[in-house]
Amino acid sequence: MIHLTCGYLNLAELDPAASIRAAAAGGFAAVGLRITGHRPGDAGPDIVGNRRATDELRKVLDDSGIALANISTYRFVPETTPSDYEPVLEAAAALGAGVMVANCFTPDEGLATENLATVCQLAGRFGIRVGLEFIPVSNVPTLERAAAIMSATRSPAAGLVIDALHLARSGGSPADVAAIDPALILAVQLCDAPLAAPADLYAEMRAGRLYPGEGELPLAALLDAIPAEGVEFEVEVPHLRVQGLSGDERARRAHQATTAFLASLGR
């Protein structure tokens, strides 16, 4: 049986505690949270460097009976430095997270690789792995580039987050996933979509994702390409059609639709 994580974007407007409670009410085994803004100094949850807030959030997790699978953090942009991530990793470790999801918006690939290697080294000290998520609108737009960068870090803490939508929109396929080192794959984000890409990829990825089984992405083949153990399966299905619903109801629908789809595949 696949245990599912409720992705951050499903409940993005909720504060972390409310997201945890909604994910638990929806039937999820784990949740992903954003605990910083996109860049240092940006508005975001008051978690990092705030021991009281961290302790309170850990209690919400414990009381809700679900795990914190991953945290989202600062984007890797030219102005961020590896030292920016140390307090984030400390907070993530205190909350029990095993993965820090990273996106790269640094044009200089050499600098990006160097910074990611340093952050992976820091993360390893906290028992956390860094999952680089390739995004077609970022400076690491494909699985091939993400795998090359994380392999170049030569760190056991380095890994990948593979989003089904980003894989399709970047021209990738399940065969490409099967061809990379399976030890790099930390998490897979599940959603569906039409095969034809819209003009605005950013809008689609933020608020146009379908439930698994509603679209045309080769999700069954993707699941077949993923290692049988040690990979987190995260449901990431934000869509404008559900924005007026409560967080509990959005989580419930996402979990119900995904478990039904997986059951149809015998998983």
C-alpha contacts under 8 A as a table, 3 or more apart, distances in Angstrom:
res1	aa1	res2	aa2	distance
1	M	267	R	6.06
2	I	233	F	7.34
2	I	267	R	6.89
3	H	28	F	7.54
3	H	29	A	6.04
3	H	232	E	7.90
3	H	233	F	7.00
4	L	28	F	5.74
4	L	29	A	5.80
4	L	30	A	6.59
4	L	232	E	7.42
4	L	233	F	5.39
4	L	234	E	5.66
4	L	235	V	6.80
4	L	255	H	7.69
5	T	28	F	5.83
5	T	29	A	6.01
5	T	30	A	4.48
5	T	31	V	4.97
5	T	32	G	6.82
5	T	69	A	6.99
5	T	232	E	7.31
5	T	233	F	6.10
5	T	234	E	4.40
5	T	235	V	6.08
6	C	10	N	7.13
6	C	23	A	5.99
6	C	28	F	6.17
6	C	30	A	6.31
6	C	31	V	4.65
6	C	32	G	6.15
6	C	234	E	5.85
6	C	235	V	5.41
6	C	236	E	6.95
6	C	251	A	7.18
6	C	255	H	7.86
7	G	10	N	5.84
7	G	11	L	7.77
7	G	31	V	6.19
7	G	32	G	5.09
7	G	33	L	7.49
7	G	189	Q	7.84
7	G	234	E	5.65
7	G	235	V	5.45
7	G	236	E	4.91
7	G	237	V	7.91
8	Y	11	L	5.88
8	Y	12	A	5.73
8	Y	31	V	7.24
8	Y	32	G	5.00
8	Y	33	L	5.14
8	Y	34	R	6.63
8	Y	236	E	7.40
9	L	12	A	4.68
9	L	206	R	7.21
9	L	236	E	6.37
9	L	237	V	7.39
9	L	238	P	5.94
10	N	236	E	6.13
10	N	237	V	5.95
10	N	238	P	4.79
10	N	250	R	7.31
10	N	251	A	7.22
11	L	14	L	5.67
11	L	19	S	6.03
11	L	238	P	7.88
11	L	247	G	6.22
11	L	250	R	7.88
11	L	251	A	7.89
12	A	15	D	7.85
12	A	19	S	7.95
14	L	17	A	7.99
14	L	18	A	5.81
14	L	19	S	5.70
14	L	247	G	7.79
15	D	18	A	5.39
15	D	19	S	6.14
15	D	45	P	7.15
16	P	19	S	5.01
16	P	20	I	6.25
16	P	33	L	6.35
16	P	34	R	7.43
16	P	35	I	7.62
16	P	45	P	7.46
16	P	57	L	7.60
17	A	20	I	5.19
17	A	21	R	6.40
17	A	57	L	6.19
17	A	60	V	6.41
17	A	61	L	8.00
18	A	21	R	5.15
18	A	22	A	6.09
19	S	22	A	5.14
19	S	23	A	6.04
19	S	31	V	7.87
19	S	33	L	7.70
19	S	247	G	7.35
20	I	23	A	5.23
20	I	24	A	6.20
20	I	31	V	6.43
20	I	60	V	7.31
20	I	61	L	6.60
20	I	64	S	7.27
20	I	66	I	7.78
21	R	24	A	5.15
21	R	25	A	6.11
21	R	60	V	7.68
21	R	64	S	6.30
21	R	248	D	7.81
22	A	25	A	5.00
22	A	26	G	6.10
22	A	247	G	5.44
22	A	248	D	4.38
22	A	249	E	7.96
22	A	251	A	6.39
23	A	26	G	5.05
23	A	27	G	6.55
23	A	28	F	5.55
23	A	30	A	7.42
23	A	31	V	6.39
23	A	247	G	7.91
23	A	248	D	6.79
23	A	251	A	5.62
23	A	252	R	7.79
24	A	27	G	5.32
24	A	28	F	5.45
24	A	29	A	7.05
24	A	30	A	7.65
24	A	64	S	6.18
24	A	65	G	7.31
24	A	66	I	6.40
25	A	28	F	7.58
25	A	248	D	5.78
25	A	251	A	7.48
25	A	252	R	7.10
26	G	248	D	5.69
26	G	249	E	6.88
26	G	250	R	7.67
26	G	251	A	4.62
26	G	252	R	3.76
26	G	253	R	7.46
26	G	254	A	7.96
26	G	255	H	6.45
27	G	251	A	7.67
27	G	252	R	6.48
27	G	255	H	6.52
28	F	31	V	7.22
28	F	66	I	7.39
28	F	251	A	7.92
28	F	255	H	6.65
29	A	65	G	7.97
29	A	66	I	5.23
29	A	67	A	6.56
30	A	66	I	4.97
30	A	67	A	4.46
30	A	68	L	5.57
30	A	69	A	5.77
31	V	66	I	7.24
31	V	67	A	6.40
31	V	68	L	5.18
31	V	69	A	5.75
31	V	70	N	7.26
32	G	68	L	6.01
32	G	69	A	5.65
32	G	70	N	4.88
32	G	71	I	5.65
32	G	72	S	7.57
33	L	68	L	7.55
33	L	70	N	6.60
33	L	71	I	4.90
33	L	72	S	6.14
34	R	37	G	7.67
34	R	45	P	7.62
34	R	71	I	5.47
34	R	72	S	4.48
34	R	73	T	6.26
35	I	44	G	6.81
35	I	45	P	5.44
35	I	46	D	7.47
35	I	47	I	6.05
35	I	48	V	6.89
35	I	71	I	6.60
35	I	72	S	6.44
35	I	73	T	6.33
35	I	88	V	7.85
36	T	39	R	7.77
36	T	40	P	7.89
36	T	42	D	7.78
36	T	43	A	7.61
36	T	44	G	4.98
36	T	45	P	5.82
36	T	46	D	7.65
36	T	47	I	7.52
36	T	48	V	7.15
36	T	72	S	7.28
36	T	73	T	5.34
36	T	74	Y	6.37
36	T	88	V	7.84
37	G	40	P	6.81
37	G	41	G	7.37
37	G	42	D	4.89
37	G	43	A	5.34
37	G	44	G	4.35
37	G	45	P	7.33
37	G	73	T	6.95
37	G	74	Y	6.25
38	H	42	D	6.35
38	H	73	T	6.68
38	H	74	Y	4.60
38	H	75	R	5.51
39	R	42	D	5.44
39	R	74	Y	4.94
39	R	75	R	6.20
39	R	77	V	7.89
39	R	80	T	7.31
40	P	74	Y	6.73
40	P	80	T	7.24
40	P	84	D	7.37
45	P	48	V	7.97
46	D	50	N	6.81
46	D	53	A	7.18
47	I	50	N	5.30
47	I	51	R	7.60
47	I	53	A	5.61
47	I	54	T	5.77
47	I	91	A	7.24
48	V	51	R	7.86
48	V	54	T	7.59
48	V	87	P	6.20
48	V	88	V	5.61
48	V	91	A	5.66
49	G	87	P	6.22
49	G	88	V	7.75
49	G	91	A	7.04
50	N	53	A	5.41
50	N	54	T	6.20
51	R	54	T	4.98
51	R	55	D	6.08
52	R	55	D	5.17
52	R	56	E	6.19
53	A	56	E	5.07
53	A	57	L	6.10
54	T	57	L	5.16
54	T	58	R	6.13
54	T	91	A	6.71
54	T	94	A	7.12
54	T	95	L	6.79
55	D	58	R	5.09
55	D	59	K	6.31
55	D	94	A	7.90
55	D	95	L	7.82
56	E	59	K	5.13
56	E	60	V	6.46
57	L	60	V	5.01
57	L	61	L	6.37
57	L	95	L	7.42
58	R	61	L	5.07
58	R	62	D	6.22
58	R	94	A	7.70
58	R	95	L	5.40
59	K	62	D	4.97
59	K	63	D	5.94
60	V	63	D	5.09
60	V	64	S	5.95
61	L	64	S	5.16
61	L	65	G	6.18
61	L	66	I	5.91
61	L	67	A	6.51
61	L	68	L	7.36
62	D	65	G	5.26
62	D	66	I	6.87
62	D	67	A	7.89
67	A	96	G	7.55
67	A	97	A	7.82
68	L	71	I	7.66
68	L	95	L	7.08
68	L	96	G	6.25
68	L	97	A	5.15
68	L	98	G	7.79
69	A	96	G	7.95
69	A	97	A	5.35
69	A	98	G	6.03
69	A	99	V	6.65
69	A	232	E	7.66
70	N	97	A	5.19
70	N	98	G	5.97
70	N	99	V	4.63
70	N	100	M	5.61
70	N	101	V	6.74
71	I	92	A	6.85
71	I	97	A	6.69
71	I	99	V	6.53
71	I	100	M	5.05
71	I	101	V	6.10
72	S	100	M	5.94
72	S	101	V	5.02
72	S	102	A	6.74
73	T	88	V	7.28
73	T	100	M	7.00
73	T	101	V	6.80
73	T	102	A	6.69
74	Y	80	T	7.91
74	Y	85	Y	7.75
74	Y	102	A	7.44
75	R	80	T	7.95
75	R	102	A	6.25
75	R	103	N	5.26
75	R	104	C	5.99
75	R	105	F	6.76
76	F	80	T	6.26
76	F	102	A	7.04
76	F	103	N	6.04
76	F	104	C	4.61
76	F	105	F	5.63
76	F	106	T	6.18
76	F	112	A	7.34
77	V	80	T	5.59
77	V	104	C	6.47
77	V	105	F	4.90
77	V	106	T	4.71
78	P	81	T	7.84
78	P	105	F	7.58
78	P	106	T	5.34
78	P	107	P	7.89
80	T	84	D	6.55
81	T	84	D	5.52
81	T	85	Y	7.64
81	T	115	N	7.07
82	P	85	Y	5.66
82	P	86	E	7.36
82	P	115	N	5.90
82	P	116	L	7.66
82	P	118	T	6.32
82	P	119	V	5.49
83	S	86	E	5.52
83	S	119	V	7.97
84	D	87	P	6.97
84	D	88	V	7.56
85	Y	88	V	5.03
85	Y	89	L	6.09
85	Y	119	V	6.98
86	E	89	L	5.14
86	E	90	E	6.20
86	E	119	V	7.96
86	E	122	L	6.83
86	E	123	A	7.86
87	P	90	E	4.92
87	P	91	A	6.22
88	V	91	A	5.21
88	V	92	A	6.11
89	L	92	A	4.90
89	L	93	A	6.03
89	L	100	M	7.76
89	L	122	L	7.94
89	L	123	A	6.34
89	L	126	F	6.86
89	L	128	I	7.60
90	E	93	A	5.21
90	E	94	A	6.29
90	E	126	F	6.93
91	A	94	A	5.07
91	A	95	L	6.29
92	A	95	L	5.10
92	A	96	G	6.28
92	A	97	A	5.30
92	A	98	G	7.86
92	A	100	M	7.85
93	A	96	G	5.01
93	A	97	A	5.71
93	A	98	G	7.42
93	A	126	F	6.10
93	A	127	G	7.35
93	A	128	I	7.16
94	A	97	A	7.77
97	A	100	M	7.62
97	A	128	I	7.19
98	G	127	G	6.99
98	G	128	I	4.85
98	G	129	R	6.33
99	V	128	I	5.41
99	V	129	R	4.86
99	V	130	V	5.70
99	V	131	G	6.42
99	V	186	L	7.92
100	M	128	I	6.98
100	M	129	R	6.30
100	M	130	V	4.89
100	M	131	G	5.97
101	V	130	V	6.04
101	V	131	G	4.77
101	V	132	L	6.01
101	V	133	E	6.74
101	V	161	V	7.26
102	A	130	V	6.77
102	A	131	G	5.89
102	A	132	L	4.75
102	A	133	E	5.96
103	N	132	L	5.90
103	N	133	E	5.48
103	N	134	F	6.67
103	N	135	I	7.50
103	N	138	S	7.50
103	N	140	V	7.88
104	C	112	A	7.30
104	C	132	L	7.68
104	C	133	E	7.98
104	C	134	F	7.66
104	C	138	S	6.29
104	C	139	N	5.89
104	C	140	V	6.07
105	F	138	S	5.39
105	F	139	N	4.98
105	F	140	V	7.38
106	T	109	E	6.88
106	T	111	L	7.60
106	T	112	A	5.95
106	T	139	N	6.12
107	P	112	A	7.78
107	P	139	N	5.75
108	D	111	L	5.40
108	D	112	A	6.22
109	E	112	A	4.90
109	E	113	T	6.02
110	G	113	T	5.20
110	G	114	E	6.18
111	L	114	E	5.06
111	L	115	N	6.08
112	A	115	N	5.22
112	A	116	L	6.01
113	T	116	L	5.11
113	T	117	A	6.03
113	T	149	I	5.79
113	T	150	M	7.38
113	T	152	A	7.11
113	T	153	T	6.44
114	E	117	A	5.17
114	E	118	T	6.39
114	E	153	T	7.24
115	N	118	T	5.16
115	N	119	V	6.19
116	L	119	V	5.04
116	L	120	C	5.97
116	L	150	M	7.77
116	L	153	T	6.99
117	A	120	C	5.07
117	A	121	Q	6.26
117	A	150	M	7.84
117	A	153	T	4.61
117	A	154	R	7.47
117	A	155	S	6.78
117	A	158	A	7.85
118	T	121	Q	5.06
118	T	122	L	6.39
119	V	122	L	4.95
119	V	123	A	5.98
119	V	130	V	7.88
120	C	123	A	4.90
120	C	124	G	6.08
120	C	129	R	6.81
120	C	130	V	6.01
120	C	153	T	7.90
120	C	155	S	6.45
120	C	157	A	5.39
120	C	158	A	5.94
121	Q	124	G	5.27
121	Q	125	R	6.85
121	Q	155	S	6.88
121	Q	157	A	7.06
122	L	125	R	5.45
122	L	126	F	7.08
123	A	126	F	5.27
123	A	127	G	6.38
123	A	128	I	4.98
123	A	129	R	6.04
123	A	130	V	6.97
123	A	157	A	6.82
124	G	127	G	4.95
124	G	128	I	5.47
124	G	129	R	6.45
124	G	156	P	7.76
124	G	157	A	5.54
125	R	128	I	7.48
128	I	157	A	6.83
129	R	156	P	7.90
129	R	157	A	4.35
129	R	158	A	5.89
129	R	159	G	6.82
130	V	157	A	6.03
130	V	158	A	5.21
130	V	159	G	5.85
130	V	160	L	7.58
131	G	158	A	6.45
131	G	159	G	4.66
131	G	160	L	4.39
131	G	161	V	5.25
131	G	186	L	6.51
131	G	187	A	7.77
132	L	146	A	6.71
132	L	150	M	7.53
132	L	158	A	7.87
132	L	159	G	6.31
132	L	160	L	4.74
132	L	161	V	5.73
133	E	146	A	7.38
133	E	160	L	5.97
133	E	161	V	4.70
133	E	162	I	6.24
133	E	163	D	7.36
134	F	138	S	7.24
134	F	140	V	5.29
134	F	141	P	5.23
134	F	142	T	5.61
134	F	143	L	6.16
134	F	146	A	5.97
134	F	161	V	7.52
134	F	162	I	7.32
134	F	163	D	7.98
134	F	166	H	7.12
135	I	138	S	5.26
135	I	139	N	7.83
135	I	140	V	6.35
135	I	141	P	4.76
135	I	142	T	6.78
135	I	166	H	5.65
135	I	170	S	7.69
136	P	139	N	7.83
136	P	140	V	7.17
136	P	141	P	3.98
136	P	142	T	6.52
136	P	166	H	6.36
136	P	169	R	6.82
136	P	170	S	5.52
137	V	141	P	6.35
137	V	201	L	7.54
137	V	202	Y	7.13
138	S	141	P	5.53
140	V	145	R	6.10
140	V	146	A	6.08
141	P	145	R	7.14
141	P	146	A	7.75
141	P	170	S	6.54
142	T	145	R	5.42
142	T	146	A	6.32
142	T	166	H	7.97
142	T	167	L	7.19
142	T	170	S	5.71
142	T	171	G	7.89
142	T	172	G	7.26
143	L	146	A	5.08
143	L	147	A	5.98
143	L	162	I	7.68
143	L	167	L	7.01
143	L	172	G	7.09
143	L	176	D	7.78
143	L	177	V	7.79
144	E	147	A	5.31
144	E	148	A	6.21
145	R	148	A	5.10
145	R	149	I	6.17
146	A	149	I	5.21
146	A	150	M	6.18
146	A	160	L	7.25
147	A	150	M	5.31
147	A	151	S	5.94
147	A	159	G	7.96
147	A	160	L	7.11
147	A	180	I	7.32
147	A	184	L	7.66
148	A	151	S	5.19
148	A	152	A	6.09
149	I	152	A	5.06
149	I	153	T	6.60
150	M	153	T	5.25
150	M	154	R	7.26
150	M	155	S	7.84
150	M	158	A	5.68
150	M	159	G	6.32
150	M	160	L	7.62
151	S	154	R	5.59
151	S	155	S	7.59
151	S	158	A	7.47
153	T	158	A	7.14
154	R	158	A	7.67
155	S	158	A	5.39
158	A	184	L	6.94
159	G	183	A	7.62
159	G	184	L	4.34
159	G	185	I	5.79
159	G	186	L	5.87
160	L	184	L	5.65
160	L	185	I	5.02
160	L	186	L	5.62
160	L	187	A	6.92
161	V	185	I	6.43
161	V	186	L	5.85
161	V	187	A	4.82
161	V	188	V	5.80
161	V	189	Q	7.38
162	I	166	H	7.59
162	I	167	L	6.98
162	I	185	I	7.42
162	I	187	A	6.27
162	I	188	V	4.76
162	I	189	Q	6.13
163	D	166	H	5.25
163	D	167	L	6.04
163	D	188	V	5.70
163	D	189	Q	4.45
163	D	190	L	6.56
164	A	167	L	5.15
164	A	168	A	6.38
164	A	188	V	7.23
164	A	189	Q	5.98
164	A	190	L	5.69
164	A	191	C	6.37
164	A	192	D	7.41
164	A	217	L	7.68
164	A	219	L	7.40
164	A	222	L	7.83
165	L	168	A	5.27
165	L	169	R	6.12
165	L	190	L	7.87
165	L	191	C	6.74
165	L	192	D	6.86
165	L	193	A	7.11
165	L	205	M	7.37
165	L	217	L	7.87
166	H	169	R	5.08
166	H	170	S	5.87
167	L	170	S	5.40
167	L	171	G	6.54
167	L	172	G	4.94
167	L	173	S	6.51
168	A	171	G	5.33
168	A	172	G	5.41
168	A	173	S	6.49
168	A	195	L	7.78
168	A	217	L	7.28
169	R	172	G	7.35
169	R	197	A	6.65
169	R	201	L	7.97
172	G	176	D	6.31
173	S	176	D	5.27
173	S	177	V	6.78
173	S	222	L	7.74
174	P	177	V	5.00
174	P	178	A	6.28
174	P	218	P	7.53
174	P	221	A	5.91
174	P	222	L	4.67
174	P	225	A	6.10
175	A	178	A	5.04
175	A	179	A	6.28
175	A	225	A	7.15
176	D	179	A	5.11
176	D	180	I	6.81
177	V	180	I	5.70
177	V	222	L	7.48
177	V	225	A	6.16
177	V	226	I	7.40
178	A	182	P	7.51
178	A	225	A	4.80
178	A	226	I	6.96
180	I	184	L	7.77
181	D	184	L	5.74
181	D	185	I	7.65
182	P	185	I	5.53
182	P	226	I	7.38
182	P	227	P	6.36
183	A	186	L	7.70
185	I	188	V	7.74
185	I	226	I	7.81
185	I	231	V	6.65
186	L	230	G	7.18
186	L	231	V	5.09
186	L	232	E	6.28
187	A	231	V	5.13
187	A	232	E	4.39
187	A	233	F	5.81
187	A	234	E	7.07
188	V	231	V	7.22
188	V	232	E	6.27
188	V	233	F	5.10
188	V	234	E	6.07
189	Q	233	F	6.06
189	Q	234	E	4.65
189	Q	235	V	5.66
189	Q	236	E	5.94
190	L	212	P	6.75
190	L	219	L	7.90
190	L	233	F	7.07
190	L	234	E	6.01
190	L	235	V	4.90
190	L	236	E	5.87
190	L	237	V	7.66
191	C	209	R	6.12
191	C	210	L	5.83
191	C	211	Y	5.39
191	C	212	P	4.95
191	C	235	V	6.46
191	C	236	E	5.85
191	C	237	V	5.59
192	D	209	R	6.09
192	D	210	L	4.72
192	D	211	Y	5.55
192	D	212	P	4.84
192	D	213	G	6.57
192	D	214	E	6.28
192	D	215	G	5.02
192	D	216	E	6.74
192	D	217	L	5.77
192	D	219	L	7.76
192	D	237	V	7.99
193	A	209	R	6.09
193	A	210	L	5.54
193	A	214	E	7.24
193	A	215	G	4.52
193	A	216	E	5.92
193	A	217	L	6.07
194	P	197	A	7.09
194	P	215	G	5.09
194	P	216	E	5.07
194	P	217	L	6.75
195	L	215	G	7.72
195	L	216	E	5.60
195	L	217	L	6.25
197	A	201	L	7.35
198	P	201	L	6.21
198	P	204	E	7.38
200	D	203	A	5.53
200	D	204	E	6.48
201	L	204	E	5.07
201	L	205	M	6.19
202	Y	205	M	5.29
202	Y	206	R	6.26
203	A	206	R	5.27
203	A	207	A	5.90
203	A	208	G	6.69
204	E	207	A	5.42
204	E	208	G	4.17
204	E	209	R	6.37
205	M	208	G	6.00
205	M	209	R	6.37
205	M	238	P	7.94
206	R	209	R	7.59
206	R	238	P	6.34
206	R	239	H	7.47
207	A	237	V	7.80
207	A	238	P	4.88
207	A	239	H	4.11
207	A	240	L	5.52
208	G	237	V	7.70
208	G	238	P	6.40
208	G	239	H	4.62
208	G	240	L	6.62
209	R	236	E	7.63
209	R	237	V	4.92
209	R	238	P	5.70
209	R	239	H	5.57
210	L	214	E	6.04
210	L	215	G	6.59
210	L	237	V	5.96
210	L	238	P	7.83
210	L	239	H	7.13
211	Y	214	E	5.61
211	Y	215	G	7.64
211	Y	237	V	6.10
211	Y	254	A	6.75
211	Y	257	A	6.28
211	Y	258	T	6.67
212	P	215	G	6.99
212	P	219	L	7.62
212	P	257	A	6.90
212	P	258	T	5.71
212	P	261	F	6.23
213	G	216	E	7.56
213	G	258	T	7.94
213	G	261	F	5.87
218	P	221	A	5.52
218	P	222	L	6.29
219	L	222	L	4.86
219	L	223	L	6.12
220	A	223	L	5.20
220	A	224	D	6.31
220	A	265	L	7.31
221	A	224	D	5.00
221	A	225	A	6.38
222	L	225	A	5.13
222	L	226	I	6.65
223	L	226	I	5.32
224	D	227	P	7.93
226	I	231	V	7.80
227	P	230	G	7.31
227	P	231	V	6.97
228	A	231	V	7.56
235	V	254	A	7.10
235	V	255	H	7.56
235	V	258	T	7.44
237	V	254	A	6.92
238	P	242	V	7.75
239	H	242	V	5.94
239	H	243	Q	6.85
240	L	243	Q	5.28
241	R	244	G	7.57
242	V	245	L	5.47
242	V	250	R	6.58
243	Q	246	S	8.00
245	L	249	E	6.22
245	L	250	R	6.24
246	S	249	E	5.24
246	S	250	R	6.24
247	G	250	R	5.13
247	G	251	A	6.11
248	D	251	A	5.24
248	D	252	R	6.09
249	E	252	R	4.94
249	E	253	R	6.12
250	R	253	R	5.28
250	R	254	A	6.17
251	A	254	A	5.15
251	A	255	H	6.08
252	R	255	H	5.22
252	R	256	Q	5.95
253	R	256	Q	5.10
253	R	257	A	5.96
254	A	257	A	5.39
254	A	258	T	6.14
255	H	258	T	5.27
255	H	259	T	6.02
256	Q	259	T	5.33
256	Q	260	A	6.10
257	A	260	A	5.21
257	A	261	F	6.22
258	T	261	F	5.03
258	T	262	L	6.15
259	T	262	L	5.06
259	T	263	A	6.01
260	A	263	A	5.04
260	A	264	S	6.27
261	F	264	S	5.12
261	F	265	L	6.73
262	L	265	L	5.16
262	L	266	G	6.40
262	L	267	R	5.08
263	A	266	G	4.85
263	A	267	R	5.25
264	S	267	R	7.45
